[in-house]
Amino acid sequence: LFRSGTHISNVDGGYFSWVTLPDYYDNKKIAEECSNRGVILATGDNFEVTGNPLGWGKHGIRVSISYLDAEKIKEGVKIWGEVCSLYKNNSL
């Protein structure tokens, strides 16, 4: 499902996980297109301390599964994957 180089943190009793995509993806562009398709992604820059950028925004996404049923989660991940494929193929 995910490309080589993608890292997904363990979810251990919480509602959030971090997904880090390989360097050639730009999550800000991907998140913008996902938003156009009804999927909101929280890019990592939203979780950095102001004035101390760590670069989380370009490759990291904080994924929340709270308040969503399994079908909505599957639908969102499918759309996200489609957008990532478009980005990878320079179609965005």
Gaussian input, Z-matrix of N, CA and C with variables (Angstrom, degrees):
# hf/3-21g

backbone

0 1
 N
 C     1     B1
 C     2     B2     1     A1
 N     3     B3     2     A2     1     D1
 C     4     B4     3     A3     2     D2
 C     5     B5     4     A4     3     D3
 N     6     B6     5     A5     4     D4
 C     7     B7     6     A6     5     D5
 C     8     B8     7     A7     6     D6
 N     9     B9     8     A8     7     D7
 C    10    B10     9     A9     8     D8
 C    11    B11    10    A10     9     D9
 N    12    B12    11    A11    10    D10
 C    13    B13    12    A12    11    D11
 C    14    B14    13    A13    12    D12
 N    15    B15    14    A14    13    D13
 C    16    B16    15    A15    14    D14
 C    17    B17    16    A16    15    D15
 N    18    B18    17    A17    16    D16
 C    19    B19    18    A18    17    D17
 C    20    B20    19    A19    18    D18
 N    21    B21    20    A20    19    D19
 C    22    B22    21    A21    20    D20
 C    23    B23    22    A22    21    D21
 N    24    B24    23    A23    22    D22
 C    25    B25    24    A24    23    D23
 C    26    B26    25    A25    24    D24
 N    27    B27    26    A26    25    D25
 C    28    B28    27    A27    26    D26
 C    29    B29    28    A28    27    D27
 N    30    B30    29    A29    28    D28
 C    31    B31    30    A30    29    D29
 C    32    B32    31    A31    30    D30
 N    33    B33    32    A32    31    D31
 C    34    B34    33    A33    32    D32
 C    35    B35    34    A34    33    D33
 N    36    B36    35    A35    34    D34
 C    37    B37    36    A36    35    D35
 C    38    B38    37    A37    36    D36
 N    39    B39    38    A38    37    D37
 C    40    B40    39    A39    38    D38
 C    41    B41    40    A40    39    D39
 N    42    B42    41    A41    40    D40
 C    43    B43    42    A42    41    D41
 C    44    B44    43    A43    42    D42
 N    45    B45    44    A44    43    D43
 C    46    B46    45    A45    44    D44
 C    47    B47    46    A46    45    D45
 N    48    B48    47    A47    46    D46
 C    49    B49    48    A48    47    D47
 C    50    B50    49    A49    48    D48
 N    51    B51    50    A50    49    D49
 C    52    B52    51    A51    50    D50
 C    53    B53    52    A52    51    D51
 N    54    B54    53    A53    52    D52
 C    55    B55    54    A54    53    D53
 C    56    B56    55    A55    54    D54
 N    57    B57    56    A56    55    D55
 C    58    B58    57    A57    56    D56
 C    59    B59    58    A58    57    D57
 N    60    B60    59    A59    58    D58
 C    61    B61    60    A60    59    D59
 C    62    B62    61    A61    60    D60
 N    63    B63    62    A62    61    D61
 C    64    B64    63    A63    62    D62
 C    65    B65    64    A64    63    D63
 N    66    B66    65    A65    64    D64
 C    67    B67    66    A66    65    D65
 C    68    B68    67    A67    66    D66
 N    69    B69    68    A68    67    D67
 C    70    B70    69    A69    68    D68
 C    71    B71    70    A70    69    D69
 N    72    B72    71    A71    70    D70
 C    73    B73    72    A72    71    D71
 C    74    B74    73    A73    72    D72
 N    75    B75    74    A74    73    D73
 C    76    B76    75    A75    74    D74
 C    77    B77    76    A76    75    D75
 N    78    B78    77    A77    76    D76
 C    79    B79    78    A78    77    D77
 C    80    B80    79    A79    78    D78
 N    81    B81    80    A80    79    D79
 C    82    B82    81    A81    80    D80
 C    83    B83    82    A82    81    D81
 N    84    B84    83    A83    82    D82
 C    85    B85    84    A84    83    D83
 C    86    B86    85    A85    84    D84
 N    87    B87    86    A86    85    D85
 C    88    B88    87    A87    86    D86
 C    89    B89    88    A88    87    D87
 N    90    B90    89    A89    88    D88
 C    91    B91    90    A90    89    D89
 C    92    B92    91    A91    90    D90
 N    93    B93    92    A92    91    D91
 C    94    B94    93    A93    92    D92
 C    95    B95    94    A94    93    D93
 N    96    B96    95    A95    94    D94
 C    97    B97    96    A96    95    D95
 C    98    B98    97    A97    96    D96
 N    99    B99    98    A98    97    D97
 C   100   B100    99    A99    98    D98
 C   101   B101   100   A100    99    D99
 N   102   B102   101   A101   100   D100
 C   103   B103   102   A102   101   D101
 C   104   B104   103   A103   102   D102
 N   105   B105   104   A104   103   D103
 C   106   B106   105   A105   104   D104
 C   107   B107   106   A106   105   D105
 N   108   B108   107   A107   106   D106
 C   109   B109   108   A108   107   D107
 C   110   B110   109   A109   108   D108
 N   111   B111   110   A110   109   D109
 C   112   B112   111   A111   110   D110
 C   113   B113   112   A112   111   D111
 N   114   B114   113   A113   112   D112
 C   115   B115   114   A114   113   D113
 C   116   B116   115   A115   114   D114
 N   117   B117   116   A116   115   D115
 C   118   B118   117   A117   116   D116
 C   119   B119   118   A118   117   D117
 N   120   B120   119   A119   118   D118
 C   121   B121   120   A120   119   D119
 C   122   B122   121   A121   120   D120
 N   123   B123   122   A122   121   D121
 C   124   B124   123   A123   122   D122
 C   125   B125   124   A124   123   D123
 N   126   B126   125   A125   124   D124
 C   127   B127   126   A126   125   D125
 C   128   B128   127   A127   126   D126
 N   129   B129   128   A128   127   D127
 C   130   B130   129   A129   128   D128
 C   131   B131   130   A130   129   D129
 N   132   B132   131   A131   130   D130
 C   133   B133   132   A132   131   D131
 C   134   B134   133   A133   132   D132
 N   135   B135   134   A134   133   D133
 C   136   B136   135   A135   134   D134
 C   137   B137   136   A136   135   D135
 N   138   B138   137   A137   136   D136
 C   139   B139   138   A138   137   D137
 C   140   B140   139   A139   138   D138
 N   141   B141   140   A140   139   D139
 C   142   B142   141   A141   140   D140
 C   143   B143   142   A142   141   D141
 N   144   B144   143   A143   142   D142
 C   145   B145   144   A144   143   D143
 C   146   B146   145   A145   144   D144
 N   147   B147   146   A146   145   D145
 C   148   B148   147   A147   146   D146
 C   149   B149   148   A148   147   D147
 N   150   B150   149   A149   148   D148
 C   151   B151   150   A150   149   D149
 C   152   B152   151   A151   150   D150
 N   153   B153   152   A152   151   D151
 C   154   B154   153   A153   152   D152
 C   155   B155   154   A154   153   D153
 N   156   B156   155   A155   154   D154
 C   157   B157   156   A156   155   D155
 C   158   B158   157   A157   156   D156
 N   159   B159   158   A158   157   D157
 C   160   B160   159   A159   158   D158
 C   161   B161   160   A160   159   D159
 N   162   B162   161   A161   160   D160
 C   163   B163   162   A162   161   D161
 C   164   B164   163   A163   162   D162
 N   165   B165   164   A164   163   D163
 C   166   B166   165   A165   164   D164
 C   167   B167   166   A166   165   D165
 N   168   B168   167   A167   166   D166
 C   169   B169   168   A168   167   D167
 C   170   B170   169   A169   168   D168
 N   171   B171   170   A170   169   D169
 C   172   B172   171   A171   170   D170
 C   173   B173   172   A172   171   D171
 N   174   B174   173   A173   172   D172
 C   175   B175   174   A174   173   D173
 C   176   B176   175   A175   174   D174
 N   177   B177   176   A176   175   D175
 C   178   B178   177   A177   176   D176
 C   179   B179   178   A178   177   D177
 N   180   B180   179   A179   178   D178
 C   181   B181   180   A180   179   D179
 C   182   B182   181   A181   180   D180
 N   183   B183   182   A182   181   D181
 C   184   B184   183   A183   182   D182
 C   185   B185   184   A184   183   D183
 N   186   B186   185   A185   184   D184
 C   187   B187   186   A186   185   D185
 C   188   B188   187   A187   186   D186
 N   189   B189   188   A188   187   D187
 C   190   B190   189   A189   188   D188
 C   191   B191   190   A190   189   D189
 N   192   B192   191   A191   190   D190
 C   193   B193   192   A192   191   D191
 C   194   B194   193   A193   192   D192
 N   195   B195   194   A194   193   D193
 C   196   B196   195   A195   194   D194
 C   197   B197   196   A196   195   D195
 N   198   B198   197   A197   196   D196
 C   199   B199   198   A198   197   D197
 C   200   B200   199   A199   198   D198
 N   201   B201   200   A200   199   D199
 C   202   B202   201   A201   200   D200
 C   203   B203   202   A202   201   D201
 N   204   B204   203   A203   202   D202
 C   205   B205   204   A204   203   D203
 C   206   B206   205   A205   204   D204
 N   207   B207   206   A206   205   D205
 C   208   B208   207   A207   206   D206
 C   209   B209   208   A208   207   D207
 N   210   B210   209   A209   208   D208
 C   211   B211   210   A210   209   D209
 C   212   B212   211   A211   210   D210
 N   213   B213   212   A212   211   D211
 C   214   B214   213   A213   212   D212
 C   215   B215   214   A214   213   D213
 N   216   B216   215   A215   214   D214
 C   217   B217   216   A216   215   D215
 C   218   B218   217   A217   216   D216
 N   219   B219   218   A218   217   D217
 C   220   B220   219   A219   218   D218
 C   221   B221   220   A220   219   D219
 N   222   B222   221   A221   220   D220
 C   223   B223   222   A222   221   D221
 C   224   B224   223   A223   222   D222
 N   225   B225   224   A224   223   D223
 C   226   B226   225   A225   224   D224
 C   227   B227   226   A226   225   D225
 N   228   B228   227   A227   226   D226
 C   229   B229   228   A228   227   D227
 C   230   B230   229   A229   228   D228
 N   231   B231   230   A230   229   D229
 C   232   B232   231   A231   230   D230
 C   233   B233   232   A232   231   D231
 N   234   B234   233   A233   232   D232
 C   235   B235   234   A234   233   D233
 C   236   B236   235   A235   234   D234
 N   237   B237   236   A236   235   D235
 C   238   B238   237   A237   236   D236
 C   239   B239   238   A238   237   D237
 N   240   B240   239   A239   238   D238
 C   241   B241   240   A240   239   D239
 C   242   B242   241   A241   240   D240
 N   243   B243   242   A242   241   D241
 C   244   B244   243   A243   242   D242
 C   245   B245   244   A244   243   D243
 N   246   B246   245   A245   244   D244
 C   247   B247   246   A246   245   D245
 C   248   B248   247   A247   246   D246
 N   249   B249   248   A248   247   D247
 C   250   B250   249   A249   248   D248
 C   251   B251   250   A250   249   D249
 N   252   B252   251   A251   250   D250
 C   253   B253   252   A252   251   D251
 C   254   B254   253   A253   252   D252
 N   255   B255   254   A254   253   D253
 C   256   B256   255   A255   254   D254
 C   257   B257   256   A256   255   D255
 N   258   B258   257   A257   256   D256
 C   259   B259   258   A258   257   D257
 C   260   B260   259   A259   258   D258
 N   261   B261   260   A260   259   D259
 C   262   B262   261   A261   260   D260
 C   263   B263   262   A262   261   D261
 N   264   B264   263   A263   262   D262
 C   265   B265   264   A264   263   D263
 C   266   B266   265   A265   264   D264
 N   267   B267   266   A266   265   D265
 C   268   B268   267   A267   266   D266
 C   269   B269   268   A268   267   D267
 N   270   B270   269   A269   268   D268
 C   271   B271   270   A270   269   D269
 C   272   B272   271   A271   270   D270
 N   273   B273   272   A272   271   D271
 C   274   B274   273   A273   272   D272
 C   275   B275   274   A274   273   D273

   B1=1.4496
   B2=1.5255
   B3=1.3487
   B4=1.4585
   B5=1.5180
   B6=1.3010
   B7=1.4618
   B8=1.5283
   B9=1.3137
   B10=1.4574
   B11=1.5222
   B12=1.3101
   B13=1.4525
   B14=1.5107
   B15=1.3338
   B16=1.4617
   B17=1.5166
   B18=1.3299
   B19=1.4564
   B20=1.5271
   B21=1.3279
   B22=1.4633
   B23=1.5242
   B24=1.3355
   B25=1.4655
   B26=1.5255
   B27=1.3080
   B28=1.4627
   B29=1.5205
   B30=1.3151
   B31=1.4617
   B32=1.5220
   B33=1.3127
   B34=1.4639
   B35=1.5293
   B36=1.3268
   B37=1.4548
   B38=1.5111
   B39=1.3251
   B40=1.4573
   B41=1.5204
   B42=1.2993
   B43=1.4557
   B44=1.5163
   B45=1.3143
   B46=1.4545
   B47=1.5245
   B48=1.3131
   B49=1.4517
   B50=1.5202
   B51=1.3210
   B52=1.4629
   B53=1.5185
   B54=1.3127
   B55=1.4560
   B56=1.5196
   B57=1.3114
   B58=1.4552
   B59=1.5212
   B60=1.3103
   B61=1.4603
   B62=1.5213
   B63=1.3322
   B64=1.4663
   B65=1.5259
   B66=1.3209
   B67=1.4668
   B68=1.5208
   B69=1.3206
   B70=1.4679
   B71=1.5267
   B72=1.3401
   B73=1.4628
   B74=1.5273
   B75=1.3249
   B76=1.4577
   B77=1.5236
   B78=1.3440
   B79=1.4550
   B80=1.5141
   B81=1.3204
   B82=1.4582
   B83=1.5241
   B84=1.3091
   B85=1.4672
   B86=1.5285
   B87=1.3162
   B88=1.4640
   B89=1.5219
   B90=1.3335
   B91=1.4703
   B92=1.5212
   B93=1.3281
   B94=1.4678
   B95=1.5337
   B96=1.3310
   B97=1.4634
   B98=1.5274
   B99=1.3211
   B100=1.4710
   B101=1.5260
   B102=1.3153
   B103=1.4613
   B104=1.5329
   B105=1.3250
   B106=1.4663
   B107=1.5276
   B108=1.3427
   B109=1.4637
   B110=1.5322
   B111=1.3396
   B112=1.4608
   B113=1.5193
   B114=1.3406
   B115=1.4690
   B116=1.5255
   B117=1.3159
   B118=1.4622
   B119=1.5242
   B120=1.3340
   B121=1.4621
   B122=1.5238
   B123=1.3080
   B124=1.4684
   B125=1.5264
   B126=1.3380
   B127=1.4613
   B128=1.5252
   B129=1.3019
   B130=1.4559
   B131=1.5061
   B132=1.3415
   B133=1.4630
   B134=1.5280
   B135=1.3215
   B136=1.4619
   B137=1.5300
   B138=1.3205
   B139=1.4625
   B140=1.5224
   B141=1.3323
   B142=1.4589
   B143=1.5245
   B144=1.3008
   B145=1.4565
   B146=1.5247
   B147=1.3376
   B148=1.4553
   B149=1.5262
   B150=1.3087
   B151=1.4540
   B152=1.5153
   B153=1.3248
   B154=1.4557
   B155=1.5346
   B156=1.3365
   B157=1.4595
   B158=1.5271
   B159=1.2979
   B160=1.4596
   B161=1.5305
   B162=1.3297
   B163=1.4565
   B164=1.5180
   B165=1.3238
   B166=1.4659
   B167=1.5208
   B168=1.3288
   B169=1.4567
   B170=1.5119
   B171=1.2974
   B172=1.4631
   B173=1.5268
   B174=1.3296
   B175=1.4653
   B176=1.5244
   B177=1.3405
   B178=1.4631
   B179=1.5164
   B180=1.3190
   B181=1.4653
   B182=1.5249
   B183=1.3212
   B184=1.4615
   B185=1.5234
   B186=1.3139
   B187=1.4567
   B188=1.5213
   B189=1.3169
   B190=1.4643
   B191=1.5180
   B192=1.3246
   B193=1.4593
   B194=1.5217
   B195=1.3259
   B196=1.4663
   B197=1.5247
   B198=1.2960
   B199=1.4651
   B200=1.5238
   B201=1.2970
   B202=1.4548
   B203=1.5226
   B204=1.3290
   B205=1.4611
   B206=1.5286
   B207=1.3219
   B208=1.4676
   B209=1.5242
   B210=1.3264
   B211=1.4606
   B212=1.5270
   B213=1.3256
   B214=1.4658
   B215=1.5288
   B216=1.3336
   B217=1.4679
   B218=1.5255
   B219=1.3232
   B220=1.4716
   B221=1.5276
   B222=1.3292
   B223=1.4613
   B224=1.5318
   B225=1.3315
   B226=1.4589
   B227=1.5130
   B228=1.3241
   B229=1.4716
   B230=1.5259
   B231=1.3345
   B232=1.4689
   B233=1.5265
   B234=1.3214
   B235=1.4735
   B236=1.5232
   B237=1.3254
   B238=1.4676
   B239=1.5267
   B240=1.3303
   B241=1.4603
   B242=1.5172
   B243=1.3388
   B244=1.4639
   B245=1.5231
   B246=1.3188
   B247=1.4563
   B248=1.5327
   B249=1.3254
   B250=1.4746
   B251=1.5296
   B252=1.3339
   B253=1.4687
   B254=1.5221
   B255=1.3387
   B256=1.4628
   B257=1.5283
   B258=1.3316
   B259=1.4657
   B260=1.5302
   B261=1.3164
   B262=1.4640
   B263=1.5191
   B264=1.3373
   B265=1.4634
   B266=1.5250
   B267=1.3471
   B268=1.4768
   B269=1.5264
   B270=1.3429
   B271=1.4616
   B272=1.5240
   B273=1.3299
   B274=1.4691
   B275=1.5109
   A1=111.15
   A2=118.16
   A3=120.94
   A4=109.87
   A5=115.59
   A6=121.60
   A7=111.37
   A8=114.58
   A9=120.46
   A10=108.85
   A11=116.95
   A12=121.87
   A13=113.08
   A14=117.27
   A15=121.70
   A16=108.31
   A17=116.34
   A18=120.79
   A19=108.80
   A20=116.16
   A21=122.41
   A22=107.57
   A23=116.28
   A24=119.04
   A25=109.90
   A26=115.49
   A27=120.77
   A28=110.64
   A29=115.62
   A30=121.57
   A31=105.34
   A32=116.12
   A33=120.60
   A34=109.44
   A35=115.19
   A36=119.80
   A37=114.76
   A38=118.28
   A39=120.37
   A40=111.63
   A41=114.89
   A42=121.48
   A43=112.97
   A44=117.55
   A45=120.55
   A46=111.82
   A47=114.15
   A48=122.06
   A49=107.26
   A50=116.56
   A51=121.39
   A52=108.36
   A53=116.10
   A54=122.07
   A55=106.31
   A56=115.93
   A57=121.79
   A58=107.76
   A59=115.49
   A60=121.39
   A61=110.38
   A62=116.88
   A63=120.11
   A64=111.69
   A65=116.00
   A66=123.08
   A67=114.56
   A68=118.49
   A69=119.25
   A70=112.87
   A71=118.76
   A72=122.06
   A73=109.78
   A74=116.17
   A75=122.12
   A76=107.04
   A77=115.64
   A78=120.38
   A79=114.05
   A80=117.81
   A81=118.78
   A82=110.47
   A83=117.14
   A84=120.87
   A85=110.55
   A86=116.14
   A87=120.58
   A88=110.69
   A89=117.14
   A90=120.98
   A91=111.10
   A92=116.75
   A93=120.12
   A94=110.61
   A95=116.73
   A96=119.92
   A97=111.37
   A98=117.25
   A99=119.96
   A100=110.23
   A101=116.75
   A102=121.11
   A103=110.68
   A104=116.86
   A105=121.07
   A106=111.61
   A107=115.92
   A108=121.38
   A109=112.07
   A110=116.87
   A111=120.95
   A112=116.10
   A113=117.45
   A114=121.70
   A115=108.15
   A116=116.76
   A117=121.62
   A118=108.88
   A119=116.07
   A120=122.26
   A121=108.87
   A122=116.37
   A123=121.80
   A124=108.21
   A125=115.68
   A126=119.01
   A127=109.71
   A128=115.33
   A129=121.67
   A130=115.92
   A131=117.81
   A132=119.12
   A133=111.55
   A134=117.78
   A135=121.17
   A136=112.32
   A137=117.48
   A138=122.01
   A139=112.38
   A140=116.42
   A141=121.31
   A142=109.75
   A143=115.69
   A144=120.90
   A145=108.35
   A146=117.08
   A147=121.50
   A148=110.15
   A149=115.59
   A150=120.76
   A151=114.11
   A152=117.39
   A153=121.10
   A154=109.34
   A155=116.87
   A156=118.57
   A157=111.66
   A158=115.55
   A159=121.25
   A160=112.30
   A161=116.01
   A162=119.69
   A163=113.79
   A164=117.66
   A165=120.72
   A166=112.06
   A167=116.87
   A168=120.85
   A169=114.44
   A170=116.97
   A171=118.94
   A172=112.68
   A173=118.00
   A174=119.24
   A175=114.59
   A176=118.74
   A177=120.87
   A178=113.31
   A179=115.17
   A180=123.13
   A181=107.15
   A182=116.07
   A183=120.58
   A184=106.77
   A185=116.32
   A186=122.20
   A187=109.36
   A188=115.22
   A189=121.87
   A190=108.94
   A191=115.80
   A192=119.62
   A193=111.39
   A194=116.83
   A195=120.09
   A196=109.87
   A197=115.49
   A198=123.87
   A199=114.63
   A200=118.73
   A201=121.13
   A202=110.12
   A203=116.19
   A204=118.62
   A205=108.78
   A206=115.84
   A207=121.48
   A208=112.18
   A209=117.75
   A210=120.26
   A211=112.13
   A212=117.21
   A213=120.81
   A214=110.86
   A215=116.07
   A216=120.20
   A217=109.65
   A218=117.50
   A219=121.48
   A220=110.94
   A221=116.46
   A222=121.06
   A223=111.03
   A224=116.87
   A225=120.97
   A226=112.68
   A227=117.06
   A228=121.13
   A229=110.17
   A230=116.50
   A231=120.29
   A232=110.24
   A233=117.06
   A234=121.15
   A235=110.17
   A236=116.62
   A237=120.92
   A238=109.99
   A239=117.23
   A240=121.63
   A241=112.84
   A242=116.10
   A243=120.18
   A244=110.85
   A245=116.71
   A246=120.55
   A247=110.33
   A248=117.38
   A249=120.57
   A250=110.46
   A251=116.87
   A252=120.41
   A253=110.95
   A254=116.56
   A255=120.09
   A256=110.60
   A257=116.34
   A258=120.98
   A259=109.80
   A260=116.49
   A261=121.59
   A262=110.76
   A263=116.45
   A264=120.78
   A265=112.76
   A266=116.13
   A267=122.12
   A268=112.71
   A269=116.59
   A270=120.78
   A271=112.31
   A272=118.42
   A273=120.92
   A274=109.67
   D1=-44.85
   D2=-179.30
   D3=-105.30
   D4=148.31
   D5=179.55
   D6=-69.62
   D7=156.01
   D8=174.64
   D9=-58.33
   D10=139.18
   D11=-178.54
   D12=96.51
   D13=-6.58
   D14=176.47
   D15=-83.66
   D16=135.13
   D17=178.72
   D18=-119.43
   D19=130.95
   D20=178.18
   D21=-120.06
   D22=122.45
   D23=179.48
   D24=-74.98
   D25=154.57
   D26=177.93
   D27=-69.21
   D28=143.86
   D29=172.69
   D30=-103.79
   D31=112.50
   D32=-175.42
   D33=-118.18
   D34=75.54
   D35=176.66
   D36=87.70
   D37=3.62
   D38=-178.79
   D39=-112.31
   D40=-171.35
   D41=-179.49
   D42=-107.89
   D43=-0.52
   D44=-173.28
   D45=-124.97
   D46=149.98
   D47=173.95
   D48=-143.86
   D49=152.56
   D50=174.22
   D51=-101.44
   D52=134.99
   D53=172.44
   D54=-119.87
   D55=125.37
   D56=178.34
   D57=-115.44
   D58=121.09
   D59=179.95
   D60=-90.60
   D61=160.78
   D62=177.11
   D63=-57.09
   D64=159.68
   D65=-173.50
   D66=-58.05
   D67=-27.08
   D68=-175.01
   D69=-76.87
   D70=-4.81
   D71=175.28
   D72=-92.61
   D73=147.64
   D74=173.57
   D75=-118.48
   D76=101.38
   D77=-174.71
   D78=-62.19
   D79=-27.89
   D80=179.01
   D81=-64.30
   D82=-43.86
   D83=177.26
   D84=-67.24
   D85=-41.74
   D86=179.45
   D87=-64.83
   D88=-43.20
   D89=179.55
   D90=-63.40
   D91=-38.10
   D92=178.96
   D93=-62.59
   D94=-45.05
   D95=179.67
   D96=-68.88
   D97=-38.42
   D98=176.80
   D99=-61.33
   D100=-40.43
   D101=178.37
   D102=-60.24
   D103=-39.77
   D104=176.74
   D105=-61.38
   D106=-22.32
   D107=-178.57
   D108=-103.88
   D109=9.04
   D110=174.73
   D111=91.67
   D112=10.07
   D113=179.19
   D114=-114.52
   D115=120.12
   D116=-179.41
   D117=-96.58
   D118=122.41
   D119=176.57
   D120=-111.77
   D121=133.62
   D122=177.79
   D123=-92.67
   D124=101.14
   D125=179.95
   D126=-70.12
   D127=151.97
   D128=-173.18
   D129=-59.61
   D130=-23.99
   D131=-179.46
   D132=-64.79
   D133=-20.46
   D134=176.26
   D135=-69.48
   D136=-10.10
   D137=-176.25
   D138=-117.67
   D139=9.93
   D140=175.63
   D141=-90.26
   D142=154.23
   D143=175.65
   D144=-76.15
   D145=131.90
   D146=179.10
   D147=-55.07
   D148=129.96
   D149=-179.78
   D150=88.27
   D151=-5.15
   D152=-179.57
   D153=-132.28
   D154=63.48
   D155=-177.44
   D156=-65.85
   D157=132.43
   D158=-179.79
   D159=-106.14
   D160=-1.98
   D161=179.55
   D162=85.12
   D163=10.52
   D164=-178.41
   D165=-65.78
   D166=-28.33
   D167=-175.10
   D168=-65.62
   D169=-34.18
   D170=-175.76
   D171=-71.47
   D172=-35.02
   D173=-173.47
   D174=-125.19
   D175=-14.25
   D176=-175.46
   D177=-101.97
   D178=142.47
   D179=175.36
   D180=-129.47
   D181=133.16
   D182=173.88
   D183=-95.01
   D184=115.83
   D185=-175.66
   D186=-98.55
   D187=129.32
   D188=177.12
   D189=-115.18
   D190=133.40
   D191=177.39
   D192=-114.06
   D193=11.78
   D194=-179.91
   D195=-71.94
   D196=143.72
   D197=176.07
   D198=65.53
   D199=15.70
   D200=178.01
   D201=-119.98
   D202=142.23
   D203=174.53
   D204=-86.26
   D205=169.28
   D206=-174.32
   D207=-58.48
   D208=-38.33
   D209=-179.05
   D210=-65.89
   D211=-40.11
   D212=177.99
   D213=-65.58
   D214=-39.75
   D215=178.33
   D216=-62.95
   D217=-47.30
   D218=178.59
   D219=-59.05
   D220=-44.55
   D221=-179.78
   D222=-61.53
   D223=-44.48
   D224=179.55
   D225=-64.14
   D226=-42.88
   D227=179.22
   D228=-65.83
   D229=-37.88
   D230=178.44
   D231=-62.63
   D232=-47.31
   D233=178.68
   D234=-61.60
   D235=-45.06
   D236=178.70
   D237=-57.29
   D238=-46.04
   D239=178.96
   D240=-61.57
   D241=-40.93
   D242=178.10
   D243=-63.14
   D244=-42.54
   D245=179.48
   D246=-66.07
   D247=-40.56
   D248=177.01
   D249=-60.59
   D250=-40.22
   D251=178.59
   D252=-64.55
   D253=-42.04
   D254=177.07
   D255=-61.34
   D256=-43.03
   D257=179.45
   D258=-62.15
   D259=-47.81
   D260=-177.66
   D261=-59.92
   D262=-34.93
   D263=-178.91
   D264=-91.05
   D265=15.09
   D266=179.05
   D267=57.11
   D268=34.48
   D269=179.78
   D270=-100.57
   D271=1.67
   D272=177.74
   D273=-98.41

